């Protein structure tokens, strides 16, 4: 019997026990005194009361068990509902978390795509600017080269024109009678300067003629002596070359424009 039934059943138990004890004492007393009357029976009312109590206790216990079962069912249903609600809440939270993560992933992907597009646009713009700058630099360099070339050509042209004018002026001067006279005097001075140092070899036959080409540098220094036609022998040749070299430096011209690098001298021993 459960603990819930024992408190309700305890008074009836004591009553039954008390009646039983009284009945026992009466039976013993009657047996000793030999009473002719039959022994009194156990009061029927007590037995009836006890049976009703037992039925009430049993009914109450059944109701209690049924109530507890219902309460257990309700508790299980409540727990199941709570567990289901918790699962639903967990799924909802997980779904919301997944959606948030997906949104963040999409936002991150969009931001990365925008950054990538911006980087590509910046790279294209920089490449275009570099190409434009290089094109401008090449154009400027080409312009500078053309300008330099034009300036150089102009300078060379001016120099050529100046040189041509100088040559024309010199040629014109050389063709003039005065110039030719000064040049003849200059050559005659060189001839006389050399002949003063010329010692004719003994036995030179009359009518001999020797032409000598003398090369000088500015300042009159003789650097080369070449013979042209010469009727004399080796002794005559050697005497003329010795005279030319001893005459170095040759006399300067009266004007710088009269200077001749190559001077032609003619030697005639009979004169």
Kinemage of the C-alpha trace (Angstrom):
@kinemage 1
@onewidth
@group {chain A} dominant
@subgroup {mainchain}
@vectorlist {calphas} color= white
{ca unk a 1} P 0.000 0.000 0.000
{ca unk a 2} L 1.369 3.343 -0.948
{ca unk a 3} L 2.165 6.170 1.415
{ca unk a 4} L -0.774 8.243 0.075
{ca unk a 5} L -3.293 5.549 1.145
{ca unk a 6} L -1.822 4.843 4.612
{ca unk a 7} L -2.876 8.175 6.254
{ca unk a 8} L -6.517 7.812 5.164
{ca unk a 9} L -6.695 4.114 6.165
{ca unk a 10} L -5.038 4.426 9.618
{ca unk a 11} L -8.168 5.380 11.729
{ca unk a 12} L -10.205 2.567 10.250
{ca unk a 13} L -7.418 0.091 10.964
{ca unk a 14} L -7.280 1.085 14.535
{ca unk a 15} L -11.057 0.751 14.765
{ca unk a 16} L -11.021 -2.709 13.266
{ca unk a 17} L -8.236 -3.777 15.577
{ca unk a 18} L -10.044 -2.404 18.582
{ca unk a 19} L -13.256 -4.256 17.703
{ca unk a 20} L -11.333 -7.447 17.145
{ca unk a 21} L -9.640 -7.137 20.529
{ca unk a 22} L -12.984 -6.561 22.303
{ca unk a 23} L -14.503 -9.528 20.538
{ca unk a 24} L -11.659 -11.732 21.654
{ca unk a 25} L -11.993 -10.672 25.255
{ca unk a 26} L -15.728 -11.379 25.212
{ca unk a 27} L -15.188 -14.849 23.775
{ca unk a 28} L -12.640 -15.691 26.460
{ca unk a 29} L -14.902 -14.366 29.172
{ca unk a 30} L -17.873 -16.413 27.953
{ca unk a 31} L -15.840 -19.569 27.704
{ca unk a 32} L -14.677 -19.307 31.305
{ca unk a 33} L -18.103 -18.501 32.805
{ca unk a 34} L -19.949 -21.027 30.661
{ca unk a 35} L -22.644 -18.601 29.751
{ca unk a 36} L -25.496 -20.401 28.033
{ca unk a 37} L -26.292 -17.578 25.708
{ca unk a 38} L -24.440 -17.671 22.425
{ca unk a 39} L -21.402 -15.460 22.144
{ca unk a 40} L -22.162 -12.065 20.693
{ca unk a 41} L -21.119 -11.631 17.103
{ca unk a 42} L -18.802 -8.909 15.869
{ca unk a 43} L -20.850 -5.801 15.229
{ca unk a 44} L -22.017 -5.877 11.664
{ca unk a 45} L -21.903 -2.111 11.470
{ca unk a 46} L -18.153 -2.084 12.037
{ca unk a 47} L -17.585 -4.624 9.331
{ca unk a 48} L -19.751 -2.649 6.923
{ca unk a 49} L -17.979 0.546 7.827
{ca unk a 50} L -14.605 -1.069 7.243
{ca unk a 51} L -15.620 -2.424 3.814
{ca unk a 52} L -16.875 0.960 2.733
{ca unk a 53} L -13.684 2.539 3.935
{ca unk a 54} L -11.678 0.024 1.964
{ca unk a 55} L -13.727 0.676 -1.161
{ca unk a 56} L -13.384 4.418 -0.674
{ca unk a 57} L -9.666 4.025 -0.147
{ca unk a 58} L -9.415 1.821 -3.247
{ca unk a 59} L -11.483 4.249 -5.289
{ca unk a 60} L -9.465 7.169 -4.036
{ca unk a 61} L -6.254 5.325 -4.807
{ca unk a 62} L -7.566 4.534 -8.282
{ca unk a 63} L -8.491 8.163 -8.815
{ca unk a 64} L -5.155 9.260 -7.482
{ca unk a 65} L -3.374 6.873 -9.794
{ca unk a 66} L -5.512 8.016 -12.704
{ca unk a 67} L -4.875 11.645 -11.790
{ca unk a 68} L -1.161 10.980 -11.445
{ca unk a 69} L -1.201 9.192 -14.780
{ca unk a 70} L -3.011 12.149 -16.328
{ca unk a 71} L -0.573 14.505 -14.682
{ca unk a 72} L 2.305 12.364 -15.936
{ca unk a 73} L 0.764 12.406 -19.414
{ca unk a 74} L 0.295 16.144 -19.205
{ca unk a 75} L 3.845 16.532 -17.932
{ca unk a 76} L 5.162 14.364 -20.741
{ca unk a 77} L 3.095 16.250 -23.267
{ca unk a 78} L 4.274 19.511 -21.776
{ca unk a 79} L 7.865 18.308 -21.806
{ca unk a 80} L 7.442 17.043 -25.364
{ca unk a 81} L 5.889 20.338 -26.382
{ca unk a 82} L 8.682 22.235 -24.632
{ca unk a 83} L 11.296 20.026 -26.290
{ca unk a 84} L 9.581 20.493 -29.639
{ca unk a 85} L 9.377 24.226 -29.044
{ca unk a 86} L 13.037 24.250 -28.052
{ca unk a 87} L 13.922 22.270 -31.185
{ca unk a 88} L 11.847 24.655 -33.284
{ca unk a 89} L 13.542 27.595 -31.599
{ca unk a 90} L 16.954 25.978 -32.142
{ca unk a 91} L 16.107 25.406 -35.822
{ca unk a 92} L 14.806 28.961 -36.104
{ca unk a 93} L 17.963 30.333 -34.472
{ca unk a 94} L 20.150 28.095 -36.673
{ca unk a 95} L 18.210 29.135 -39.779
{ca unk a 96} L 18.536 32.789 -38.822
{ca unk a 97} L 22.240 32.271 -38.140
{ca unk a 98} L 22.659 30.536 -41.508
{ca unk a 99} L 20.793 33.357 -43.233
{ca unk a 100} L 22.923 35.965 -41.459
{ca unk a 101} L 26.116 34.089 -42.365
{ca unk a 102} L 24.921 33.811 -45.963
{ca unk a 103} L 24.089 37.525 -46.078
{ca unk a 104} L 27.492 38.348 -44.614
{ca unk a 105} L 29.131 36.028 -47.147
{ca unk a 106} L 27.206 37.659 -49.984
{ca unk a 107} L 28.068 41.125 -48.694
{ca unk a 108} L 31.727 40.132 -48.378
{ca unk a 109} L 31.659 38.654 -51.904
{ca unk a 110} L 30.012 41.803 -53.270
{ca unk a 111} L 32.522 44.004 -51.469
{ca unk a 112} L 35.403 41.867 -52.763
{ca unk a 113} L 33.936 42.075 -56.272
{ca unk a 114} L 33.621 45.861 -55.968
{ca unk a 115} L 37.172 46.136 -54.678
{ca unk a 116} L 38.400 43.889 -57.476
{ca unk a 117} L 36.516 45.914 -60.070
{ca unk a 118} L 37.855 49.147 -58.570
{ca unk a 119} L 41.409 47.759 -58.560
{ca unk a 120} L 41.004 46.680 -62.197
{ca unk a 121} L 39.608 50.102 -63.125
{ca unk a 122} L 42.466 51.823 -61.280
{ca unk a 123} L 44.986 49.571 -63.025
{ca unk a 124} L 43.426 50.331 -66.437
{ca unk a 125} L 43.375 54.049 -65.699
{ca unk a 126} L 46.987 53.963 -64.525
{ca unk a 127} L 48.002 51.969 -67.609
{ca unk a 128} L 46.204 54.463 -69.846
{ca unk a 129} L 47.831 57.375 -68.042
{ca unk a 130} L 51.256 55.707 -68.308
{ca unk a 131} L 50.707 55.001 -72.006
{ca unk a 132} L 49.553 58.586 -72.572
{ca unk a 133} L 52.522 59.960 -70.627
{ca unk a 134} L 54.943 57.725 -72.561
{ca unk a 135} L 53.349 58.797 -75.839
{ca unk a 136} L 53.733 62.432 -74.835
{ca unk a 137} L 57.325 61.819 -73.777
{ca unk a 138} L 58.079 60.089 -77.089
{ca unk a 139} L 56.411 62.928 -78.970
{ca unk a 140} L 58.388 65.495 -76.976
{ca unk a 141} L 61.603 63.536 -77.521
{ca unk a 142} L 60.872 63.270 -81.258
{ca unk a 143} L 60.116 66.995 -81.368
{ca unk a 144} L 63.340 67.744 -79.512
{ca unk a 145} L 65.278 65.513 -81.917
{ca unk a 146} L 63.667 67.203 -84.917
{ca unk a 147} L 64.367 70.628 -83.459
{ca unk a 148} L 67.954 69.659 -82.696
{ca unk a 149} L 68.360 68.188 -86.165
{ca unk a 150} L 66.802 71.276 -87.731
{ca unk a 151} L 69.063 73.517 -85.684
{ca unk a 152} L 72.108 71.422 -86.600
{ca unk a 153} L 71.158 71.473 -90.252
{ca unk a 154} L 70.639 75.201 -90.071
{ca unk a 155} L 73.999 75.615 -88.358
{ca unk a 156} L 75.761 73.429 -90.931
{ca unk a 157} L 73.999 75.233 -93.733
{ca unk a 158} L 75.052 78.570 -92.294
{ca unk a 159} L 78.610 77.309 -91.921
{ca unk a 160} L 78.618 75.984 -95.485
{ca unk a 161} L 77.215 79.234 -96.769
{ca unk a 162} L 79.751 81.198 -94.770
{ca unk a 163} L 82.539 78.932 -95.988
{ca unk a 164} L 81.273 79.230 -99.538
{ca unk a 165} L 81.131 82.998 -99.238
{ca unk a 166} L 84.643 82.973 -97.795
{ca unk a 167} L 85.857 80.779 -100.634
{ca unk a 168} L 84.179 82.952 -103.189
{ca unk a 169} L 85.672 85.980 -101.599
{ca unk a 170} L 89.071 84.291 -101.468
{ca unk a 171} L 88.747 83.091 -105.027
{ca unk a 172} L 87.695 86.514 -106.095
{ca unk a 173} L 90.633 87.946 -104.239
{ca unk a 174} L 92.974 85.410 -105.796
{ca unk a 175} L 91.789 86.184 -109.239
{ca unk a 176} L 92.351 89.833 -108.738
{ca unk a 177} L 95.518 91.356 -110.163
{ca unk a 178} L 96.619 92.778 -106.855
{ca unk a 179} L 96.302 89.382 -105.191
{ca unk a 180} L 98.221 87.671 -107.935
{ca unk a 181} L 100.933 90.293 -107.642
{ca unk a 182} L 101.248 89.796 -103.874
{ca unk a 183} L 101.324 86.056 -104.286
{ca unk a 184} L 104.052 86.285 -106.908
{ca unk a 185} L 106.068 88.476 -104.544
{ca unk a 186} L 105.512 85.924 -101.734
{ca unk a 187} L 106.750 83.011 -103.898
{ca unk a 188} L 109.707 85.114 -105.097
{ca unk a 189} L 110.610 85.905 -101.480
{ca unk a 190} L 110.610 82.183 -100.639
{ca unk a 191} L 112.693 81.423 -103.764
{ca unk a 192} L 115.227 84.095 -102.855
{ca unk a 193} L 115.278 82.944 -99.216
{ca unk a 194} L 116.181 79.401 -100.284
{ca unk a 195} L 118.657 80.400 -103.011
{ca unk a 196} L 120.651 82.425 -100.496
{ca unk a 197} L 121.374 79.124 -98.798
{ca unk a 198} L 121.975 77.161 -101.973
{ca unk a 199} L 125.509 76.221 -102.926
{ca unk a 200} L 125.706 74.996 -106.538
{ca unk a 201} L 127.798 71.852 -106.971
{ca unk a 202} L 130.933 72.349 -109.092
{ca unk a 203} L 130.701 71.125 -112.674
{ca unk a 204} L 126.967 71.639 -113.013
{ca unk a 205} L 126.354 71.882 -116.751
{ca unk a 206} L 124.513 74.882 -118.155
{ca unk a 207} L 120.806 74.646 -119.051
{ca unk a 208} L 119.941 72.390 -116.141
{ca unk a 209} L 116.451 72.981 -114.672
{ca unk a 210} L 114.985 71.442 -111.470
{ca unk a 211} L 111.459 71.833 -110.141
{ca unk a 212} L 110.879 71.285 -106.425
{ca unk a 213} L 107.539 70.994 -104.539
{ca unk a 214} L 108.018 72.237 -100.968
{ca unk a 215} L 105.408 71.394 -98.259
{ca unk a 216} L 105.207 73.773 -95.322
{ca unk a 217} L 102.935 74.208 -92.322
{ca unk a 218} L 101.651 77.473 -90.829
{ca unk a 219} L 104.679 79.211 -89.400
{ca unk a 220} L 106.857 78.329 -92.426
{ca unk a 221} L 108.357 75.022 -91.184
{ca unk a 222} L 109.282 72.723 -94.076
{ca unk a 223} L 107.927 69.208 -93.628
{ca unk a 224} L 108.567 67.672 -97.078
{ca unk a 225} L 110.597 68.183 -100.273
{ca unk a 226} L 109.612 66.439 -103.533
{ca unk a 227} L 111.361 66.844 -106.883
{ca unk a 228} L 109.533 67.181 -110.121
{ca unk a 229} L 111.416 67.364 -113.406
{ca unk a 230} L 115.144 67.761 -112.861
{ca unk a 231} L 117.913 67.475 -115.471
{ca unk a 232} L 120.780 67.496 -112.985
{ca unk a 233} L 122.431 64.657 -111.153
{ca unk a 234} L 122.206 63.476 -107.584
{ca unk a 235} L 124.643 66.114 -106.349
{ca unk a 236} L 122.404 68.896 -107.669
{ca unk a 237} L 119.348 67.354 -106.131
{ca unk a 238} L 121.040 66.972 -102.766
{ca unk a 239} L 122.291 70.580 -102.804
{ca unk a 240} L 118.785 71.907 -103.543
{ca unk a 241} L 117.112 69.806 -100.821
{ca unk a 242} L 119.782 70.876 -98.315
{ca unk a 243} L 119.187 74.512 -99.188
{ca unk a 244} L 115.391 74.149 -98.772
{ca unk a 245} L 115.669 72.468 -95.391
{ca unk a 246} L 118.253 74.993 -94.169
{ca unk a 247} L 115.864 77.771 -95.218
{ca unk a 248} L 113.163 76.481 -92.828
{ca unk a 249} L 111.201 78.283 -91.527
{ca unk a 250} L 110.246 79.966 -94.779
{ca unk a 251} L 109.246 83.644 -94.839
{ca unk a 252} L 105.635 84.358 -93.849
{ca unk a 253} L 103.205 85.776 -96.408
{ca unk a 254} L 102.395 89.486 -96.347
{ca unk a 255} L 98.748 88.487 -95.718
{ca unk a 256} L 97.437 85.307 -94.083
{ca unk a 257} L 95.249 84.544 -97.106
{ca unk a 258} L 98.380 84.275 -99.288
{ca unk a 259} L 99.713 81.278 -97.338
{ca unk a 260} L 100.241 78.225 -99.548
{ca unk a 261} L 100.884 74.809 -98.099
{ca unk a 262} L 102.424 73.637 -101.336
{ca unk a 263} L 105.039 75.981 -102.864
{ca unk a 264} L 106.615 75.286 -106.292
{ca unk a 265} L 110.256 76.463 -106.675
{ca unk a 266} L 112.354 76.345 -109.844
{ca unk a 267} L 116.165 76.178 -109.783
{ca unk a 268} L 118.302 77.115 -112.840
{ca unk a 269} L 122.038 76.818 -112.078
{ca unk a 270} L 123.204 78.852 -115.111
{ca unk a 271} L 121.489 81.935 -113.912
